[in-house]
Amino acid sequence: MNKTKEIHPNKKYANTKLILSVFSFCFDFILLIVLYFSGFTSFLASKFSFLIFVLIFDIILKCFSFPLSFYSGFVLEHKFKLSNQTFLSFMKQKCKSDILGMIVFVFFISIIYLLFYKALQNWWLFIWLIWNFFNMFVAFLFPNLILPLFYKLTKINDPKILTAIEELCKATGFNKFSSDKIYAINLGKDTVKANAAVIGFGKTRKIVLSDTLLQNFSVEEIMAVLAHEIGHAKRKHILKVMLSSFVVSFVFLWISQGLLVNFLQALGVTNLMDLSALPLVLLYFILIFFVLSPLHNFISRKMEVEADDFSVTHYPKEHFISAMERLSTLNLADDEPHPLIEFLLYSHPAIKRRIDYAKNTE
C-alpha cells in the first residue's frame, strides 16, 4: 500500500506563498485588462476630475486585492502559527499601509501624466530624477518617520547583549556605529518570525533587531546575525543598491520612451495622455518590473553572500550556522527551493546554501 509522502511544513508554507504570489500577479494582470477594455475607466474618466478618478481607481484596485491579501497576510499566517495579530490589529496595519500607498500612488500618477503633457519626449528623464530622489528621501526618513507608524524602536537594555555588541563593533572596526545605533523592534506583536535589518541612510542609518530574535536566540547567535548586518553597512550595500537603481531605472525609462508608446498603440491607445488608459500604463510598468526583478534579486543575493562572508570571518561561524538553522525553523523558510524559483524570486540565498557556504569558509 502506497503512503502519501508528507510535505514538510516549511516546504508547504513556501509553496502556498508561491502559489498565492503567482495567482495575485495573474489576477492583477487580468483585472487591469478588464477595467480598461470593459470601458469602465473610460466611463470614470468622463465623469470625474483627474484626482478623483485616480483616487477611485486606486480604491477599486485595493478592494479587489483585499481578499487575497487578507488570506495571505492573516489567514495563512495563523494557519501555520506564525501570526500574533488579531483581526483588528491586522486591519489597523492594513489601513495605515493602504493610506500611505494611496498617497504615493496619487502623487506618482499625477507626476507621470503631468510629464506626459508638459515634457513630451523628455518625460522619462524627469520621472527618473523624481523617482530616485523620492527613493533617497524615503530611505532617509524611513527609520524616524515611516517605521514608527507601525512599530516601536527601543534601545536594547540587556547588559550581556550590550557588552557583546560593543565587543563586536570593536572587533569589526565599527566603533563609530556602536550600540547607540542598534535598536530592538517590537515585531513580536505581529509575528513569531525573527528578522534583522540595516535601515536608513546617512545620519538616520540604524541596525534593528526584532524582539523575537532577541528572545529566542542565544547571545552568540544574535551577534552572528548582527555581524551580518554590520557587513551590509561596512560594504556600503545601501549606497550600492541606490546606485544600481539609478543605472537600471535610467536604462529602463530611456527604453520606455518609445516602448511604452508602442505598447499602448498595440492595444489601441493613440494618445499617451488618455487617462482611461491608466490600467494599461500600470500593466506596462508591472510587466517591466517583473522582467527586471530577477536582476534585482541577483544583486541582492550577491550582497547577502558578502554580508554572510563578513559575519563568518569576523565571528565564529558555528554561531552563524546555528542562527540560520534557528531562523529556518522559526520563519518556516524553505531551506532548499528549486534553483529556478530561487533565481527568479529569492532576494536572499536559500538557507541551506548559506549554511554550506559558512561550513566551507576557512
C-alpha positions as CSV (number, residue, x, y, z in Angstrom):
1,M,0.0,0.0,0.0
2,N,1.5,3.4,-1.1
3,K,1.7,6.0,1.6
4,T,1.4,9.6,0.6
5,K,4.7,11.4,1.4
6,E,4.0,14.2,3.9
7,I,5.2,17.6,2.9
8,H,7.4,19.4,5.4
9,P,5.7,22.4,6.9
10,N,8.4,24.7,5.7
11,K,8.1,23.5,2.1
12,K,4.3,23.5,2.4
13,Y,4.3,27.1,3.6
14,A,6.7,28.3,0.9
15,N,4.8,26.5,-1.8
16,T,1.5,28.1,-0.7
17,K,3.0,31.6,-0.6
18,L,4.4,31.0,-4.1
19,I,1.0,29.9,-5.5
20,L,-0.6,32.9,-3.9
21,S,2.0,35.2,-5.4
22,V,1.5,33.8,-8.9
23,F,-2.3,34.0,-8.5
24,S,-2.0,37.6,-7.3
25,F,0.1,38.6,-10.3
26,C,-2.3,36.9,-12.8
27,F,-5.3,38.4,-11.0
28,D,-3.9,41.9,-11.2
29,F,-3.0,41.4,-14.8
30,I,-6.5,40.3,-15.8
31,L,-8.2,43.0,-13.6
32,L,-6.3,45.8,-15.3
33,I,-7.2,44.5,-18.7
34,V,-10.9,44.1,-17.8
35,L,-11.1,47.6,-16.2
36,Y,-9.8,49.1,-19.5
37,F,-11.5,47.0,-22.2
38,S,-14.8,46.9,-20.4
39,G,-15.0,50.7,-20.8
40,F,-15.1,51.2,-17.1
41,T,-12.1,53.6,-16.8
42,S,-13.4,55.4,-19.9
43,F,-16.7,56.0,-18.0
44,L,-14.9,57.1,-14.8
45,A,-12.6,59.5,-16.8
46,S,-15.7,61.1,-18.4
47,K,-17.4,61.7,-15.1
48,F,-14.7,62.8,-12.7
49,S,-11.8,65.1,-12.4
50,F,-8.2,63.8,-12.6
51,L,-7.6,63.4,-8.9
52,I,-11.0,61.9,-8.1
53,F,-10.5,59.5,-10.9
54,V,-7.1,58.3,-9.7
55,L,-8.4,58.0,-6.1
56,I,-11.5,55.9,-7.2
57,F,-9.3,53.8,-9.4
58,D,-6.8,53.1,-6.6
59,I,-9.6,52.3,-4.1
60,I,-11.1,49.8,-6.7
61,L,-7.8,48.1,-7.0
62,K,-7.4,47.8,-3.2
63,C,-10.9,46.5,-2.8
64,F,-10.4,43.7,-5.4
65,S,-7.0,42.8,-3.9
66,F,-8.1,42.7,-0.3
67,P,-9.5,39.1,-0.1
68,L,-6.2,37.7,-1.4
69,S,-4.0,40.0,0.8
70,F,-6.2,39.1,3.8
71,Y,-5.8,35.4,3.2
72,S,-2.1,35.7,2.6
73,G,-1.3,38.1,5.4
74,F,-3.7,36.9,8.1
75,V,-5.4,33.6,7.5
76,L,-2.4,31.7,6.1
77,E,-0.1,33.1,8.8
78,H,-2.4,31.9,11.5
79,K,-2.9,28.6,9.8
80,F,0.9,28.0,10.1
81,K,1.0,29.5,13.6
82,L,3.3,32.4,12.5
83,S,1.0,35.3,13.4
84,N,0.2,37.0,16.7
85,Q,-2.1,39.5,15.1
86,T,-5.8,39.9,16.0
87,F,-8.2,40.8,13.1
88,L,-8.4,44.4,14.4
89,S,-4.6,44.8,14.6
90,F,-4.3,43.4,11.1
91,M,-6.9,45.8,9.8
92,K,-5.2,48.7,11.6
93,Q,-1.9,47.9,9.9
94,K,-3.6,47.3,6.6
95,C,-5.4,50.7,6.7
96,K,-2.1,52.5,7.5
97,S,-0.2,50.9,4.7
98,D,-3.1,51.4,2.2
99,I,-3.3,55.1,3.1
100,L,0.4,55.5,2.6
101,G,0.2,53.6,-0.6
102,M,-2.7,55.7,-1.9
103,I,-0.7,58.9,-1.2
104,V,2.3,57.6,-3.1
105,F,0.1,56.3,-5.9
106,V,-1.8,59.5,-6.5
107,F,1.5,61.5,-6.3
108,F,3.3,59.5,-8.9
109,I,0.3,59.1,-11.3
110,S,-0.2,62.8,-11.1
111,I,3.5,63.4,-11.9
112,I,3.5,60.9,-14.7
113,Y,0.5,62.4,-16.5
114,L,1.7,65.9,-15.9
115,L,5.0,65.0,-17.5
116,F,3.3,63.2,-20.4
117,Y,1.5,66.5,-21.0
118,K,4.3,69.0,-20.4
119,A,7.6,67.3,-21.1
120,L,6.6,65.4,-24.2
121,Q,9.7,63.4,-25.3
122,N,11.6,64.0,-22.1
123,W,9.0,62.7,-19.7
124,W,11.1,59.6,-18.9
125,L,14.1,61.7,-17.8
126,F,12.1,63.7,-15.3
127,I,10.4,60.6,-14.0
128,W,13.8,59.1,-13.5
129,L,15.0,62.1,-11.5
130,I,11.9,62.3,-9.3
131,W,11.7,58.5,-8.7
132,N,15.3,58.3,-7.5
133,F,15.1,61.4,-5.4
134,F,11.9,60.0,-3.8
135,N,13.7,56.7,-3.0
136,M,16.5,58.5,-1.3
137,F,14.1,60.7,0.6
138,V,12.1,57.7,1.8
139,A,15.3,55.8,2.8
140,F,16.4,58.8,4.8
141,L,13.0,59.3,6.5
142,F,12.0,55.6,6.9
143,P,13.6,54.9,10.4
144,N,12.3,58.1,12.1
145,L,9.0,58.9,10.3
146,I,7.5,55.8,8.5
147,L,8.6,52.8,10.6
148,P,7.3,54.3,13.9
149,L,3.8,54.3,12.3
150,F,3.8,50.5,12.5
151,Y,6.4,49.5,15.1
152,K,8.3,50.9,18.1
153,L,12.1,51.1,18.2
154,T,13.6,50.9,21.7
155,K,17.2,50.8,23.0
156,I,18.5,47.4,23.9
157,N,18.8,47.2,27.7
158,D,20.2,43.6,28.3
159,P,23.8,44.2,29.8
160,K,25.1,40.9,28.3
161,I,23.9,41.8,24.8
162,L,25.1,45.4,25.1
163,T,28.6,44.2,26.1
164,A,28.6,41.7,23.3
165,I,27.6,44.4,20.8
166,E,30.4,46.8,22.0
167,E,32.9,44.0,21.6
168,L,31.7,43.1,18.2
169,C,31.7,46.7,17.0
170,K,35.3,47.0,18.1
171,A,36.3,43.7,16.5
172,T,34.8,44.7,13.2
173,G,36.2,48.2,13.2
174,F,32.7,49.6,13.6
175,N,33.3,51.8,16.7
176,K,31.6,54.9,15.3
177,F,28.4,52.9,15.0
178,S,28.3,51.4,18.5
179,S,25.3,50.3,20.4
180,D,23.5,53.7,20.3
181,K,22.6,53.0,16.7
182,I,21.3,49.4,17.3
183,Y,17.7,49.1,18.3
184,A,15.1,46.5,19.1
185,I,11.9,46.5,17.1
186,N,8.6,45.0,18.5
187,L,8.0,42.7,15.6
188,G,6.6,40.1,18.0
189,K,3.3,41.9,18.4
190,D,2.5,40.7,14.8
191,T,4.5,37.6,14.2
192,V,6.7,34.9,15.7
193,K,9.2,35.4,12.8
194,A,12.6,36.8,13.6
195,N,14.4,39.4,11.5
196,A,17.2,42.0,11.4
197,A,18.0,44.8,9.0
198,V,20.1,47.9,8.2
199,I,17.7,50.8,7.7
200,G,18.0,54.4,6.9
201,F,20.5,56.5,5.0
202,G,23.3,58.8,6.2
203,K,22.5,60.2,9.7
204,T,19.4,58.2,10.1
205,R,21.1,54.8,9.5
206,K,20.3,52.2,12.1
207,I,20.5,48.4,12.7
208,V,17.3,46.9,14.0
209,L,16.9,43.5,15.7
210,S,13.5,42.1,16.2
211,D,12.4,41.3,19.7
212,T,11.7,37.7,18.5
213,L,15.3,37.4,17.6
214,L,16.5,38.8,21.0
215,Q,14.1,36.5,22.9
216,N,14.7,33.2,21.0
217,F,18.3,33.2,20.1
218,S,21.5,32.9,22.2
219,V,23.7,35.9,22.6
220,E,26.3,34.3,20.3
221,E,23.6,33.7,17.6
222,I,22.4,37.3,17.9
223,M,26.0,38.6,17.4
224,A,26.4,36.4,14.3
225,V,23.2,37.9,12.8
226,L,24.4,41.4,13.9
227,A,27.8,40.8,12.3
228,H,25.9,40.0,9.0
229,E,24.0,43.4,9.3
230,I,27.3,45.2,10.1
231,G,28.7,43.6,7.0
232,H,25.9,45.3,5.0
233,A,26.9,48.6,6.5
234,K,30.6,48.1,6.1
235,R,30.3,47.0,2.5
236,K,28.0,50.1,1.8
237,H,25.3,48.0,0.4
238,I,22.5,50.6,0.8
239,L,24.6,53.1,-1.3
240,K,25.3,50.4,-3.8
241,V,21.6,49.4,-4.1
242,M,20.8,53.1,-4.7
243,L,23.5,53.4,-7.4
244,S,22.4,50.3,-9.2
245,S,18.8,51.5,-9.0
246,F,19.9,54.8,-10.6
247,V,21.5,52.9,-13.5
248,V,18.8,50.3,-14.1
249,S,15.9,52.7,-13.8
250,F,17.7,55.1,-16.2
251,V,18.1,52.4,-18.9
252,F,14.6,51.1,-18.3
253,L,12.9,54.5,-18.6
254,W,15.1,55.5,-21.6
255,I,13.9,52.4,-23.4
256,S,10.3,53.1,-22.2
257,Q,10.1,56.5,-24.0
258,G,9.4,54.6,-27.2
259,L,8.4,51.2,-25.9
260,L,5.5,52.4,-23.8
261,V,4.0,54.3,-26.8
262,N,4.3,51.2,-29.0
263,F,2.8,49.0,-26.2
264,L,-0.2,51.3,-25.9
265,Q,-0.7,51.7,-29.6
266,A,-0.7,47.9,-30.0
267,L,-3.6,47.8,-27.5
268,G,-5.5,50.6,-29.4
269,V,-4.4,53.7,-27.4
270,T,-3.3,56.5,-29.6
271,N,-3.0,59.3,-27.1
272,L,-0.4,58.9,-24.3
273,M,-2.4,61.4,-22.1
274,D,-5.6,59.4,-22.3
275,L,-6.4,58.9,-18.6
276,S,-8.7,56.0,-19.3
277,A,-5.6,54.1,-20.4
278,L,-4.2,54.2,-16.9
279,P,-4.7,50.4,-16.4
280,L,-2.6,49.7,-19.5
281,V,0.2,52.1,-18.3
282,L,0.2,50.3,-15.0
283,L,0.2,47.0,-16.8
284,Y,3.3,48.0,-18.8
285,F,5.2,49.0,-15.6
286,I,4.2,45.8,-13.8
287,L,5.5,43.7,-16.7
288,I,8.7,45.6,-16.9
289,F,9.3,45.3,-13.1
290,F,8.5,41.6,-13.4
291,V,11.2,41.2,-16.1
292,L,13.7,43.2,-14.1
293,S,13.0,41.5,-10.7
294,P,15.5,38.6,-11.3
295,L,18.2,41.2,-11.9
296,H,17.3,43.0,-8.7
297,N,17.2,39.6,-6.8
298,F,20.6,38.6,-8.2
299,I,22.2,41.8,-7.0
300,S,20.5,41.4,-3.6
301,R,21.7,37.8,-3.2
302,K,25.2,38.8,-4.1
303,M,25.2,41.4,-1.3
304,E,23.7,38.9,1.1
305,V,26.6,36.5,0.4
306,E,29.1,39.4,1.0
307,A,27.4,40.1,4.4
308,D,27.4,36.4,5.3
309,D,31.1,36.3,4.5
310,F,31.7,39.3,6.7
311,S,29.9,37.5,9.5
312,V,31.7,34.2,9.4
313,T,35.1,35.9,9.0
314,H,34.6,38.2,12.0
315,Y,32.7,35.9,14.3
316,P,32.8,32.1,14.9
317,K,30.9,30.5,12.1
318,E,29.3,27.8,14.2
319,H,27.1,30.6,15.7
320,F,26.1,31.8,12.2
321,I,25.2,28.3,11.2
322,S,23.1,27.7,14.3
323,A,21.4,31.1,13.8
324,M,20.5,30.2,10.2
325,E,19.1,26.8,11.4
326,R,17.0,28.6,14.1
327,L,15.8,31.2,11.6
328,S,14.7,28.5,9.2
329,T,12.7,26.8,12.0
330,L,11.2,30.0,13.3
331,N,10.3,31.6,10.0
332,L,9.3,28.3,8.2
333,A,11.8,29.1,5.5
334,D,12.3,26.7,2.6
335,D,15.9,25.6,3.1
336,E,16.3,24.3,-0.4
337,P,13.9,25.7,-3.0
338,H,14.1,24.7,-6.7
339,P,17.1,26.6,-8.2
340,L,14.8,28.3,-10.8
341,I,12.5,29.6,-8.1
342,E,15.5,30.8,-6.1
343,F,16.9,32.6,-9.1
344,L,13.7,34.3,-10.1
345,L,12.1,35.1,-6.7
346,Y,14.6,35.0,-3.8
347,S,16.3,38.1,-2.6
348,H,18.4,36.0,-0.2
349,P,20.2,32.8,-0.9
350,A,18.5,29.7,0.3
351,I,19.2,28.8,3.9
352,K,21.0,25.5,3.0
353,R,23.2,27.4,0.5
354,R,24.1,29.9,3.2
355,I,24.9,27.2,5.8
356,D,27.0,25.3,3.2
357,Y,28.9,28.5,2.4
358,A,29.6,29.1,6.1
359,K,30.8,25.5,6.6
360,N,33.2,25.7,3.7
361,T,34.7,29.1,4.7
362,E,38.1,28.9,6.4
